[in-house]
Amino acid sequence: MNDKQRKISSVLLGLFLLLWLIGIFLGEPTRVLEQAKSICLECIGIG
């Protein structure tokens, strides 16, 4: 792997980690799990 490809990989990894942390701080995992739970309850006819 040459230096240009290594830099691009590092930048993309850094961007991914930044966006991942922002999502965690904004509470996205909780929101996704709540939506999944409501969809599953609707599918089995409880909710």
PDB file as gemmi writes it, atoms N, CA and C in Angstrom:
CRYST1    1.000    1.000    1.000  90.00  90.00  90.00 P 1                      
ATOM      1  N   MET A   1       0.855  -1.168   0.000  1.00  0.00           N  
ATOM      2  CA  MET A   1       0.000   0.000   0.000  1.00  0.00           C  
ATOM      3  C   MET A   1       0.903   1.233   0.000  1.00  0.00           C  
ATOM      4  N   ASN A   2       0.640   2.146  -0.902  1.00  0.00           N  
ATOM      5  CA  ASN A   2       1.488   3.330  -0.943  1.00  0.00           C  
ATOM      6  C   ASN A   2       0.994   4.394   0.032  1.00  0.00           C  
ATOM      7  N   ASP A   3       1.740   5.483   0.134  1.00  0.00           N  
ATOM      8  CA  ASP A   3       1.433   6.523   1.124  1.00  0.00           C  
ATOM      9  C   ASP A   3       0.084   7.191   0.872  1.00  0.00           C  
ATOM     10  N   LYS A   4      -0.271   7.411  -0.389  1.00  0.00           N  
ATOM     11  CA  LYS A   4      -1.544   8.066  -0.699  1.00  0.00           C  
ATOM     12  C   LYS A   4      -2.723   7.207  -0.229  1.00  0.00           C  
ATOM     13  N   GLN A   5      -2.669   5.921  -0.510  1.00  0.00           N  
ATOM     14  CA  GLN A   5      -3.739   5.028  -0.086  1.00  0.00           C  
ATOM     15  C   GLN A   5      -3.803   4.942   1.438  1.00  0.00           C  
ATOM     16  N   ARG A   6      -2.659   4.966   2.087  1.00  0.00           N  
ATOM     17  CA  ARG A   6      -2.621   4.900   3.538  1.00  0.00           C  
ATOM     18  C   ARG A   6      -3.238   6.150   4.158  1.00  0.00           C  
ATOM     19  N   LYS A   7      -2.966   7.322   3.564  1.00  0.00           N  
ATOM     20  CA  LYS A   7      -3.551   8.577   4.059  1.00  0.00           C  
ATOM     21  C   LYS A   7      -5.063   8.570   3.887  1.00  0.00           C  
ATOM     22  N   ILE A   8      -5.525   8.132   2.720  1.00  0.00           N  
ATOM     23  CA  ILE A   8      -6.967   8.085   2.465  1.00  0.00           C  
ATOM     24  C   ILE A   8      -7.641   7.132   3.452  1.00  0.00           C  
ATOM     25  N   SER A   9      -7.042   5.985   3.686  1.00  0.00           N  
ATOM     26  CA  SER A   9      -7.602   5.025   4.642  1.00  0.00           C  
ATOM     27  C   SER A   9      -7.660   5.618   6.045  1.00  0.00           C  
ATOM     28  N   SER A  10      -6.619   6.312   6.435  1.00  0.00           N  
ATOM     29  CA  SER A  10      -6.577   6.922   7.769  1.00  0.00           C  
ATOM     30  C   SER A  10      -7.632   8.011   7.914  1.00  0.00           C  
ATOM     31  N   VAL A  11      -7.801   8.832   6.875  1.00  0.00           N  
ATOM     32  CA  VAL A  11      -8.806   9.896   6.919  1.00  0.00           C  
ATOM     33  C   VAL A  11     -10.204   9.304   6.999  1.00  0.00           C  
ATOM     34  N   LEU A  12     -10.476   8.288   6.198  1.00  0.00           N  
ATOM     35  CA  LEU A  12     -11.799   7.665   6.223  1.00  0.00           C  
ATOM     36  C   LEU A  12     -12.082   6.995   7.566  1.00  0.00           C  
ATOM     37  N   LEU A  13     -11.083   6.354   8.128  1.00  0.00           N  
ATOM     38  CA  LEU A  13     -11.256   5.735   9.439  1.00  0.00           C  
ATOM     39  C   LEU A  13     -11.523   6.797  10.497  1.00  0.00           C  
ATOM     40  N   GLY A  14     -10.781   7.889  10.453  1.00  0.00           N  
ATOM     41  CA  GLY A  14     -10.989   8.983  11.396  1.00  0.00           C  
ATOM     42  C   GLY A  14     -12.375   9.589  11.255  1.00  0.00           C  
ATOM     43  N   LEU A  15     -12.838   9.773  10.017  1.00  0.00           N  
ATOM     44  CA  LEU A  15     -14.173  10.314   9.774  1.00  0.00           C  
ATOM     45  C   LEU A  15     -15.244   9.373  10.313  1.00  0.00           C  
ATOM     46  N   PHE A  16     -15.073   8.083  10.074  1.00  0.00           N  
ATOM     47  CA  PHE A  16     -16.016   7.094  10.593  1.00  0.00           C  
ATOM     48  C   PHE A  16     -16.096   7.170  12.114  1.00  0.00           C  
ATOM     49  N   LEU A  17     -14.932   7.207  12.777  1.00  0.00           N  
ATOM     50  CA  LEU A  17     -14.915   7.249  14.239  1.00  0.00           C  
ATOM     51  C   LEU A  17     -15.567   8.521  14.769  1.00  0.00           C  
ATOM     52  N   LEU A  18     -15.326   9.646  14.104  1.00  0.00           N  
ATOM     53  CA  LEU A  18     -15.931  10.912  14.521  1.00  0.00           C  
ATOM     54  C   LEU A  18     -17.456  10.843  14.416  1.00  0.00           C  
ATOM     55  N   LEU A  19     -17.951  10.375  13.280  1.00  0.00           N  
ATOM     56  CA  LEU A  19     -19.402  10.280  13.099  1.00  0.00           C  
ATOM     57  C   LEU A  19     -20.029   9.264  14.058  1.00  0.00           C  
ATOM     58  N   TRP A  20     -19.316   8.184  14.318  1.00  0.00           N  
ATOM     59  CA  TRP A  20     -19.792   7.168  15.263  1.00  0.00           C  
ATOM     60  C   TRP A  20     -19.937   7.763  16.658  1.00  0.00           C  
ATOM     61  N   LEU A  21     -18.934   8.507  17.105  1.00  0.00           N  
ATOM     62  CA  LEU A  21     -18.992   9.123  18.430  1.00  0.00           C  
ATOM     63  C   LEU A  21     -20.084  10.185  18.516  1.00  0.00           C  
ATOM     64  N   ILE A  22     -20.256  10.963  17.467  1.00  0.00           N  
ATOM     65  CA  ILE A  22     -21.326  11.968  17.453  1.00  0.00           C  
ATOM     66  C   ILE A  22     -22.684  11.278  17.585  1.00  0.00           C  
ATOM     67  N   GLY A  23     -22.876  10.189  16.865  1.00  0.00           N  
ATOM     68  CA  GLY A  23     -24.134   9.450  16.954  1.00  0.00           C  
ATOM     69  C   GLY A  23     -24.388   8.910  18.348  1.00  0.00           C  
ATOM     70  N   ILE A  24     -23.347   8.404  18.997  1.00  0.00           N  
ATOM     71  CA  ILE A  24     -23.503   7.889  20.357  1.00  0.00           C  
ATOM     72  C   ILE A  24     -23.869   9.012  21.313  1.00  0.00           C  
ATOM     73  N   PHE A  25     -23.197  10.154  21.207  1.00  0.00           N  
ATOM     74  CA  PHE A  25     -23.486  11.272  22.107  1.00  0.00           C  
ATOM     75  C   PHE A  25     -24.879  11.844  21.893  1.00  0.00           C  
ATOM     76  N   LEU A  26     -25.417  11.728  20.679  1.00  0.00           N  
ATOM     77  CA  LEU A  26     -26.763  12.225  20.394  1.00  0.00           C  
ATOM     78  C   LEU A  26     -27.854  11.215  20.754  1.00  0.00           C  
ATOM     79  N   GLY A  27     -27.467  10.034  21.210  1.00  0.00           N  
ATOM     80  CA  GLY A  27     -28.441   9.037  21.658  1.00  0.00           C  
ATOM     81  C   GLY A  27     -29.058   8.216  20.546  1.00  0.00           C  
ATOM     82  N   GLU A  28     -28.403   8.112  19.429  1.00  0.00           N  
ATOM     83  CA  GLU A  28     -28.963   7.348  18.307  1.00  0.00           C  
ATOM     84  C   GLU A  28     -29.163   5.862  18.615  1.00  0.00           C  
ATOM     85  N   PRO A  29     -28.251   5.180  19.320  1.00  0.00           N  
ATOM     86  CA  PRO A  29     -28.493   3.755  19.586  1.00  0.00           C  
ATOM     87  C   PRO A  29     -29.798   3.513  20.347  1.00  0.00           C  
ATOM     88  N   THR A  30     -30.106   4.369  21.295  1.00  0.00           N  
ATOM     89  CA  THR A  30     -31.346   4.227  22.061  1.00  0.00           C  
ATOM     90  C   THR A  30     -32.554   4.403  21.149  1.00  0.00           C  
ATOM     91  N   ARG A  31     -32.485   5.390  20.277  1.00  0.00           N  
ATOM     92  CA  ARG A  31     -33.594   5.657  19.361  1.00  0.00           C  
ATOM     93  C   ARG A  31     -33.816   4.479  18.416  1.00  0.00           C  
ATOM     94  N   VAL A  32     -32.733   3.936  17.894  1.00  0.00           N  
ATOM     95  CA  VAL A  32     -32.844   2.804  16.974  1.00  0.00           C  
ATOM     96  C   VAL A  32     -33.453   1.600  17.682  1.00  0.00           C  
ATOM     97  N   LEU A  33     -33.023   1.321  18.906  1.00  0.00           N  
ATOM     98  CA  LEU A  33     -33.571   0.181  19.640  1.00  0.00           C  
ATOM     99  C   LEU A  33     -35.044   0.380  19.973  1.00  0.00           C  
ATOM    100  N   GLU A  34     -35.444   1.612  20.311  1.00  0.00           N  
ATOM    101  CA  GLU A  34     -36.862   1.879  20.591  1.00  0.00           C  
ATOM    102  C   GLU A  34     -37.716   1.648  19.343  1.00  0.00           C  
ATOM    103  N   GLN A  35     -37.227   2.099  18.191  1.00  0.00           N  
ATOM    104  CA  GLN A  35     -37.975   1.903  16.955  1.00  0.00           C  
ATOM    105  C   GLN A  35     -38.055   0.422  16.596  1.00  0.00           C  
ATOM    106  N   ALA A  36     -36.965  -0.300  16.792  1.00  0.00           N  
ATOM    107  CA  ALA A  36     -36.967  -1.736  16.492  1.00  0.00           C  
ATOM    108  C   ALA A  36     -37.948  -2.473  17.393  1.00  0.00           C  
ATOM    109  N   LYS A  37     -38.003  -2.077  18.654  1.00  0.00           N  
ATOM    110  CA  LYS A  37     -38.916  -2.728  19.589  1.00  0.00           C  
ATOM    111  C   LYS A  37     -40.370  -2.469  19.179  1.00  0.00           C  
ATOM    112  N   SER A  38     -40.684  -1.254  18.798  1.00  0.00           N  
ATOM    113  CA  SER A  38     -42.068  -0.943  18.415  1.00  0.00           C  
ATOM    114  C   SER A  38     -42.445  -1.666  17.131  1.00  0.00           C  
ATOM    115  N   ILE A  39     -41.535  -1.779  16.193  1.00  0.00           N  
ATOM    116  CA  ILE A  39     -41.821  -2.499  14.953  1.00  0.00           C  
ATOM    117  C   ILE A  39     -42.063  -3.975  15.254  1.00  0.00           C  
ATOM    118  N   CYS A  40     -41.249  -4.570  16.098  1.00  0.00           N  
ATOM    119  CA  CYS A  40     -41.403  -5.987  16.421  1.00  0.00           C  
ATOM    120  C   CYS A  40     -42.728  -6.234  17.151  1.00  0.00           C  
ATOM    121  N   LEU A  41     -43.107  -5.337  18.054  1.00  0.00           N  
ATOM    122  CA  LEU A  41     -44.372  -5.505  18.755  1.00  0.00           C  
ATOM    123  C   LEU A  41     -45.543  -5.385  17.782  1.00  0.00           C  
ATOM    124  N   GLU A  42     -45.445  -4.509  16.793  1.00  0.00           N  
ATOM    125  CA  GLU A  42     -46.497  -4.395  15.788  1.00  0.00           C  
ATOM    126  C   GLU A  42     -46.576  -5.656  14.941  1.00  0.00           C  
ATOM    127  N   CYS A  43     -45.442  -6.240  14.637  1.00  0.00           N  
ATOM    128  CA  CYS A  43     -45.415  -7.440  13.782  1.00  0.00           C  
ATOM    129  C   CYS A  43     -46.133  -8.612  14.444  1.00  0.00           C  
ATOM    130  N   ILE A  44     -45.999  -8.747  15.762  1.00  0.00           N  
ATOM    131  CA  ILE A  44     -46.637  -9.887  16.421  1.00  0.00           C  
ATOM    132  C   ILE A  44     -48.023  -9.533  16.946  1.00  0.00           C  
ATOM    133  N   GLY A  45     -48.456  -8.289  16.702  1.00  0.00           N  
ATOM    134  CA  GLY A  45     -49.817  -7.906  17.026  1.00  0.00           C  
ATOM    135  C   GLY A  45     -50.049  -7.410  18.440  1.00  0.00           C  
ATOM    136  N   ILE A  46     -49.005  -7.105  19.187  1.00  0.00           N  
ATOM    137  CA  ILE A  46     -49.183  -6.616  20.558  1.00  0.00           C  
ATOM    138  C   ILE A  46     -49.306  -5.097  20.591  1.00  0.00           C  
ATOM    139  N   GLY A  47     -48.497  -4.408  19.801  1.00  0.00           N  
ATOM    140  CA  GLY A  47     -48.434  -2.955  19.881  1.00  0.00           C  
ATOM    141  C   GLY A  47     -49.229  -2.330  18.847  1.00  0.00           C  
TER     142      GLY A  47                                                      
END                                                                             
